[in-house]
Amino acid sequence: MGSANSVQELSGNVAVVTGAAQGIGEAIARRFAAHGARVIIADKQLDKAERVAQEIRAAGHEAQPAYVDIAEPENVRALRARVRDIYGPVSLLVNNAAVIPFQDFLSVSWDDWERTLRTNVSGTFYCSRVFLNDMLELGRGNIIIMSSVNGLRAQTGLSAYNVTKAALIMLAQTMALELAGRNIRVNVIAPGDILTQVVENVEDEVKALANIPLHRWGRPEEVAETALFLASARSAYTTGSVIACDGGLGAQLYPS
Ligand SMILES: NC(=O)c1ccc[n+]([C@@H]2O[C@H](COP(=O)([O-])OP(=O)(O)OC[C@H]3O[C@@H](n4cnc5c(N)ncnc54)[C@H](O)[C@@H]3O)[C@@H](O)[C@H]2O)c1
């Protein structure tokens, strides 16, 4: 487990992963740290973020926890100041934190709609804006945005969420174009059904799995592998891309 055995593909990077206290973000943080990045576990669940950071350090890698509510601009600015104090300027940002309210179009309230857009879209926009200052200072940078198959195809019962995940794709592509000349890449991951707390709530597992061409849930570690590819020089010619990690879910018109 020690760093001596790890491939140090991300050494020299300071990475912020939002929503890294659990689920997909946690897996990405662990993978990035194992590959040599110094990682900030940024989440509004500070106790869980502390535990994840501690476990990463116990494995011989570098990580520190930090509180942030990405829906609050002053929190995001404070996060940047804290990260600079600990590790210096950020070269790698994973915008992963999101809320996933299961509400259909006829039941979603104004407040829930606003909260979902504010967190998922405005929070991602603002984290990107704030940490871009570090990347411009460094003359290099890499931003990964966590969308979803729901950003490409509508799923009933997730009305506001679907809209935010589609908006994130256009945000990323616009940023990718505008930042390409500044040595900053921006890409999107579109996961399918990944085994985290979100999927654990699915009522009819047999039916859900039958709809997935690979007939199983994805694992957070598999999304982390996609994130590592996008974060590393292996994807040096890739920007403005949407990479699915979905067991084929997004490719089909109807389940066979
Ligand atoms: N699990 C899936 O099947 C799946 C599929 C497609 C996309 N995704 C996306 O992957 C990302 C992670 O999903 P997950 O399944 O790991 O979710 P999760 O709910 O297990 O974890 C999300 C984390 O984000 C944090 N968070 C939420 N709001 C925050 C805020 N305002 N500020 C800071 N932190 C906040 C939570 O505390 C939590 O630790 C999300 O963007 C989600 O939309 C997940």
The ligand as an SDF file (V2000), in Angstrom:
LIG
                    3D

 44 48  0  0  0  0  0  0  0  0999 V2000
  -24.0420    7.1000   -7.7890 N   0  0  0  0  0  0  0  0  0  0  0  0
  -24.4590    7.1510   -9.0350 C   0  0  0  0  0  0  0  0  0  0  0  0
  -25.0810    6.2170   -9.5430 O   0  0  0  0  0  0  0  0  0  0  0  0
  -24.1670    8.3650   -9.8830 C   0  0  0  0  0  0  0  0  0  0  0  0
  -24.4990    8.2930  -11.2440 C   0  0  0  0  0  0  0  0  0  0  0  0
  -24.2250    9.3670  -12.0670 C   0  0  0  0  0  0  0  0  0  0  0  0
  -23.6390   10.4980  -11.5370 C   0  0  0  0  0  0  0  0  0  0  0  0
  -23.3280   10.5540  -10.2190 N   0  0  0  0  0  0  0  0  0  0  0  0
  -22.7080   11.7860   -9.7230 C   0  0  0  0  0  0  0  0  0  0  0  0
  -21.5240   11.4830   -9.0290 O   0  0  0  0  0  0  0  0  0  0  0  0
  -21.3370   12.4350   -7.9780 C   0  0  0  0  0  0  0  0  0  0  0  0
  -21.1700   11.7060   -6.6540 C   0  0  0  0  0  0  0  0  0  0  0  0
  -22.2660   10.8570   -6.4600 O   0  0  0  0  0  0  0  0  0  0  0  0
  -22.3300    9.8070   -5.2580 P   0  0  0  0  0  0  0  0  0  0  0  0
  -23.2050    8.7170   -5.7050 O   0  0  0  0  0  0  0  0  0  0  0  0
  -20.9600    9.5150   -4.7680 O   0  0  0  0  0  0  0  0  0  0  0  0
  -23.1360   10.7010   -4.2130 O   0  0  0  0  0  0  0  0  0  0  0  0
  -23.1580   10.7130   -2.6140 P   0  0  0  0  0  0  0  0  0  0  0  0
  -24.4500   11.3760   -2.2470 O   0  0  0  0  0  0  0  0  0  0  0  0
  -22.8080    9.3850   -2.0400 O   0  0  0  0  0  0  0  0  0  0  0  0
  -21.9570   11.7200   -2.2680 O   0  0  0  0  0  0  0  0  0  0  0  0
  -22.0630   13.0840   -2.5530 C   0  0  0  0  0  0  0  0  0  0  0  0
  -21.1390   13.8360   -1.5980 C   0  0  0  0  0  0  0  0  0  0  0  0
  -21.2840   15.2410   -1.9110 O   0  0  0  0  0  0  0  0  0  0  0  0
  -21.3940   15.9510   -0.7040 C   0  0  0  0  0  0  0  0  0  0  0  0
  -22.1460   17.1930   -0.9390 N   0  0  0  0  0  0  0  0  0  0  0  0
  -23.4370   17.3080   -1.3260 C   0  0  0  0  0  0  0  0  0  0  0  0
  -23.7690   18.6060   -1.3930 N   0  0  0  0  0  0  0  0  0  0  0  0
  -22.6620   19.3180   -1.0650 C   0  0  0  0  0  0  0  0  0  0  0  0
  -22.3930   20.6990   -0.9590 C   0  0  0  0  0  0  0  0  0  0  0  0
  -23.3310   21.6300   -1.1730 N   0  0  0  0  0  0  0  0  0  0  0  0
  -21.1370   21.0870   -0.6150 N   0  0  0  0  0  0  0  0  0  0  0  0
  -20.1890   20.1580   -0.3710 C   0  0  0  0  0  0  0  0  0  0  0  0
  -20.3920   18.8350   -0.4300 N   0  0  0  0  0  0  0  0  0  0  0  0
  -21.6290   18.4200   -0.7800 C   0  0  0  0  0  0  0  0  0  0  0  0
  -22.1190   15.0330    0.2520 C   0  0  0  0  0  0  0  0  0  0  0  0
  -21.8910   15.3940    1.6020 O   0  0  0  0  0  0  0  0  0  0  0  0
  -21.5090   13.6770   -0.1210 C   0  0  0  0  0  0  0  0  0  0  0  0
  -20.3580   13.4020    0.6380 O   0  0  0  0  0  0  0  0  0  0  0  0
  -22.5310   13.3560   -8.0430 C   0  0  0  0  0  0  0  0  0  0  0  0
  -22.1940   14.4840   -8.8270 O   0  0  0  0  0  0  0  0  0  0  0  0
  -23.5830   12.5390   -8.7460 C   0  0  0  0  0  0  0  0  0  0  0  0
  -24.5310   13.3330   -9.4090 O   0  0  0  0  0  0  0  0  0  0  0  0
  -23.5940    9.5140   -9.3720 C   0  0  0  0  0  0  0  0  0  0  0  0
  1  2  1  0
  2  3  2  0
  2  4  1  0
  4  5  1  0
  4 44  2  0
  5  6  2  0
  6  7  1  0
  7  8  2  0
  8  9  1  0
  8 44  1  0
  9 10  1  0
  9 42  1  0
 10 11  1  0
 11 12  1  0
 11 40  1  0
 12 13  1  0
 13 14  1  0
 14 15  2  0
 14 16  1  0
 14 17  1  0
 17 18  1  0
 18 19  2  0
 18 20  1  0
 18 21  1  0
 21 22  1  0
 22 23  1  0
 23 24  1  0
 23 38  1  0
 24 25  1  0
 25 26  1  0
 25 36  1  0
 26 27  1  0
 26 35  1  0
 27 28  2  0
 28 29  1  0
 29 30  1  0
 29 35  2  0
 30 31  1  0
 30 32  2  0
 32 33  1  0
 33 34  2  0
 34 35  1  0
 36 37  1  0
 36 38  1  0
 38 39  1  0
 40 41  1  0
 40 42  1  0
 42 43  1  0
M  CHG  2   8   1  16  -1
M  END
$$$$
